[in-house]
């Protein structure tokens, strides 16, 4: 019984985070979003761009 309430709470929190992410993407250019800055700081964004460049060649 406790695990059902816990899983609903986790689902609710994930949905809130997802909605905040979508709102950020809708109202700002991708380069200005927090998600892009987070990926850029960790070097993930550059790896994605390199992969896209290889696909486009």
LUMLUMLO-541118 format. One record per atom (N, C-alpha, C): residue in one letter; atom name; x, y, z. Coordinates in steps of 0.1 Angstrom, whole numbers, plus 5000, padded with zeros to 4 digits. Atoms other than C-alpha are relative to their C-alpha. Layout:
<mimis>
{mimi 'a', 'CA', {X, Y, Z}}
...
</mimis>
This chain:
<mimis>
{mimi 'x', 'N', {5008, 4988, 5000}}
{mimi 'x', 'CA', {5000, 5000, 5000}}
{mimi 'x', 'C', {5009, 5013, 5000}}
{mimi 'x', 'N', {4991, 4988, 5000}}
{mimi 'x', 'CA', {5028, 5024, 5008}}
{mimi 'x', 'C', {5007, 5002, 4987}}
{mimi 'x', 'N', {4992, 4998, 5012}}
{mimi 'x', 'CA', {5047, 5017, 4976}}
{mimi 'x', 'C', {4991, 5006, 4989}}
{mimi 'x', 'N', {5008, 4994, 5010}}
{mimi 'x', 'CA', {5017, 5027, 4955}}
{mimi 'x', 'C', {4999, 5015, 5002}}
{mimi 'x', 'N', {5000, 4986, 4998}}
{mimi 'x', 'CA', {5015, 5061, 4971}}
{mimi 'x', 'C', {5014, 5006, 4997}}
{mimi 'x', 'N', {4987, 4995, 5003}}
{mimi 'x', 'CA', {5053, 5065, 4968}}
{mimi 'x', 'C', {5002, 5001, 4985}}
{mimi 'x', 'N', {4999, 5000, 5014}}
{mimi 'x', 'CA', {5052, 5056, 4931}}
{mimi 'x', 'C', {4992, 5011, 4993}}
{mimi 'x', 'N', {5008, 4989, 5005}}
{mimi 'x', 'CA', {5024, 5080, 4925}}
{mimi 'x', 'C', {5007, 5014, 5002}}
{mimi 'x', 'N', {4993, 4987, 4997}}
{mimi 'x', 'CA', {5044, 5108, 4942}}
{mimi 'x', 'C', {5012, 5002, 4991}}
{mimi 'x', 'N', {4989, 4999, 5009}}
{mimi 'x', 'CA', {5075, 5100, 4921}}
{mimi 'x', 'C', {4995, 5004, 4986}}
{mimi 'x', 'N', {5005, 4997, 5013}}
{mimi 'x', 'CA', {5054, 5100, 4889}}
{mimi 'x', 'C', {4996, 5015, 5000}}
{mimi 'x', 'N', {5004, 4986, 4999}}
{mimi 'x', 'CA', {5039, 5134, 4900}}
{mimi 'x', 'C', {5011, 5009, 4999}}
{mimi 'x', 'N', {4988, 4992, 5000}}
{mimi 'x', 'CA', {5073, 5149, 4906}}
{mimi 'x', 'C', {5007, 5000, 4986}}
{mimi 'x', 'N', {4994, 5000, 5013}}
{mimi 'x', 'CA', {5086, 5137, 4873}}
{mimi 'x', 'C', {4992, 5007, 4990}}
{mimi 'x', 'N', {5009, 4993, 5009}}
{mimi 'x', 'CA', {5056, 5151, 4855}}
{mimi 'x', 'C', {5002, 5015, 5001}}
{mimi 'x', 'N', {4998, 4986, 4998}}
{mimi 'x', 'CA', {5062, 5185, 4871}}
{mimi 'x', 'C', {5013, 5005, 4994}}
{mimi 'x', 'N', {4987, 4997, 5006}}
{mimi 'x', 'CA', {5099, 5185, 4861}}
{mimi 'x', 'C', {4999, 5000, 4984}}
{mimi 'x', 'N', {5001, 5000, 5015}}
{mimi 'x', 'CA', {5089, 5175, 4825}}
{mimi 'x', 'C', {4992, 5012, 4995}}
{mimi 'x', 'N', {5008, 4988, 5004}}
{mimi 'x', 'CA', {5063, 5203, 4823}}
{mimi 'x', 'C', {5009, 5013, 5001}}
{mimi 'x', 'N', {4991, 4989, 4999}}
{mimi 'x', 'CA', {5089, 5228, 4835}}
{mimi 'x', 'C', {5010, 5000, 4988}}
{mimi 'x', 'N', {4991, 5001, 5011}}
{mimi 'x', 'CA', {5113, 5215, 4809}}
{mimi 'x', 'C', {4993, 5004, 4987}}
{mimi 'x', 'N', {5007, 4997, 5012}}
{mimi 'x', 'CA', {5087, 5218, 4781}}
{mimi 'x', 'C', {4997, 5015, 5000}}
{mimi 'x', 'N', {5002, 4986, 5000}}
{mimi 'x', 'CA', {5078, 5253, 4792}}
{mimi 'x', 'C', {5012, 5008, 4997}}
{mimi 'x', 'N', {4987, 4994, 5003}}
{mimi 'x', 'CA', {5114, 5263, 4791}}
{mimi 'x', 'C', {5003, 5000, 4985}}
{mimi 'x', 'N', {4997, 5002, 5014}}
{mimi 'x', 'CA', {5117, 5249, 4756}}
{mimi 'x', 'C', {4990, 5008, 4991}}
{mimi 'x', 'N', {5010, 4993, 5008}}
{mimi 'x', 'CA', {5085, 5266, 4744}}
{mimi 'x', 'C', {5003, 5015, 5000}}
{mimi 'x', 'N', {4999, 4985, 4998}}
{mimi 'x', 'CA', {5092, 5301, 4757}}
{mimi 'x', 'C', {5014, 5005, 4997}}
{mimi 'x', 'N', {4986, 4996, 5003}}
{mimi 'x', 'CA', {5130, 5302, 4749}}
{mimi 'x', 'C', {5005, 4992, 4988}}
{mimi 'x', 'N', {4992, 5007, 5010}}
{mimi 'x', 'CA', {5153, 5293, 4721}}
{mimi 'x', 'C', {5007, 4989, 5006}}
{mimi 'x', 'N', {4993, 5012, 4994}}
{mimi 'x', 'CA', {5170, 5259, 4726}}
{mimi 'x', 'C', {5013, 5004, 5006}}
{mimi 'x', 'N', {4986, 4996, 4995}}
{mimi 'x', 'CA', {5204, 5276, 4731}}
{mimi 'x', 'C', {4999, 5007, 5013}}
{mimi 'x', 'N', {5002, 4993, 4987}}
{mimi 'x', 'CA', {5189, 5296, 4760}}
{mimi 'x', 'C', {4994, 4992, 5011}}
{mimi 'x', 'N', {5007, 5009, 4990}}
{mimi 'x', 'CA', {5173, 5267, 4778}}
{mimi 'x', 'C', {5010, 4995, 5011}}
{mimi 'x', 'N', {4992, 5005, 4989}}
{mimi 'x', 'CA', {5186, 5254, 4811}}
{mimi 'x', 'C', {5005, 4986, 4996}}
{mimi 'x', 'N', {4996, 5013, 5004}}
{mimi 'x', 'CA', {5187, 5219, 4796}}
{mimi 'x', 'C', {5012, 5000, 4991}}
{mimi 'x', 'N', {4988, 4999, 5009}}
{mimi 'x', 'CA', {5211, 5230, 4769}}
{mimi 'x', 'C', {5012, 5004, 5007}}
{mimi 'x', 'N', {4989, 4996, 4992}}
{mimi 'x', 'CA', {5233, 5248, 4794}}
{mimi 'x', 'C', {5005, 4989, 5008}}
{mimi 'x', 'N', {4995, 5011, 4992}}
{mimi 'x', 'CA', {5234, 5217, 4816}}
{mimi 'x', 'C', {5008, 4990, 4991}}
{mimi 'x', 'N', {4993, 5009, 5009}}
{mimi 'x', 'CA', {5244, 5195, 4786}}
{mimi 'x', 'C', {5013, 5006, 4996}}
{mimi 'x', 'N', {4988, 4994, 5005}}
{mimi 'x', 'CA', {5269, 5220, 4774}}
{mimi 'x', 'C', {5011, 5000, 5011}}
{mimi 'x', 'N', {4990, 5000, 4990}}
{mimi 'x', 'CA', {5286, 5222, 4808}}
{mimi 'x', 'C', {5007, 4986, 5002}}
{mimi 'x', 'N', {4995, 5014, 4999}}
{mimi 'x', 'CA', {5291, 5184, 4808}}
{mimi 'x', 'C', {5006, 4995, 4988}}
{mimi 'x', 'N', {4993, 5004, 5013}}
{mimi 'x', 'CA', {5304, 5183, 4772}}
{mimi 'x', 'C', {4991, 4990, 4992}}
{mimi 'x', 'N', {5009, 5009, 5007}}
{mimi 'x', 'CA', {5274, 5162, 4761}}
{mimi 'x', 'C', {4995, 5006, 4987}}
{mimi 'x', 'N', {5005, 4993, 5011}}
{mimi 'x', 'CA', {5261, 5188, 4738}}
{mimi 'x', 'C', {5009, 5000, 4988}}
{mimi 'x', 'N', {4990, 5000, 5011}}
{mimi 'x', 'CA', {5293, 5189, 4718}}
{mimi 'x', 'C', {5001, 4986, 4994}}
{mimi 'x', 'N', {5000, 5014, 5006}}
{mimi 'x', 'CA', {5293, 5151, 4714}}
{mimi 'x', 'C', {4988, 4998, 4991}}
{mimi 'x', 'N', {5012, 5001, 5008}}
{mimi 'x', 'CA', {5257, 5153, 4701}}
{mimi 'x', 'C', {5002, 5007, 4987}}
{mimi 'x', 'N', {4997, 4992, 5012}}
{mimi 'x', 'CA', {5268, 5180, 4676}}
{mimi 'x', 'C', {5009, 4992, 4991}}
{mimi 'x', 'N', {4990, 5008, 5008}}
{mimi 'x', 'CA', {5298, 5159, 4664}}
{mimi 'x', 'C', {4993, 4988, 4994}}
{mimi 'x', 'N', {5007, 5011, 5006}}
{mimi 'x', 'CA', {5275, 5129, 4659}}
{mimi 'x', 'C', {4991, 5004, 4989}}
{mimi 'x', 'N', {5009, 4995, 5011}}
{mimi 'x', 'CA', {5250, 5150, 4639}}
{mimi 'x', 'C', {5008, 5004, 4988}}
{mimi 'x', 'N', {4992, 4997, 5011}}
{mimi 'x', 'CA', {5278, 5163, 4618}}
{mimi 'x', 'C', {5005, 4988, 4992}}
{mimi 'x', 'N', {4996, 5012, 5007}}
{mimi 'x', 'CA', {5290, 5128, 4610}}
{mimi 'x', 'C', {4988, 4994, 4992}}
{mimi 'x', 'N', {5011, 5005, 5007}}
{mimi 'x', 'CA', {5255, 5118, 4600}}
{mimi 'x', 'C', {4997, 5008, 4988}}
{mimi 'x', 'N', {5004, 4991, 5011}}
{mimi 'x', 'CA', {5250, 5148, 4577}}
{mimi 'x', 'C', {5011, 4999, 4989}}
{mimi 'x', 'N', {4990, 5000, 5011}}
{mimi 'x', 'CA', {5282, 5141, 4557}}
{mimi 'x', 'C', {4997, 4989, 4990}}
</mimis>
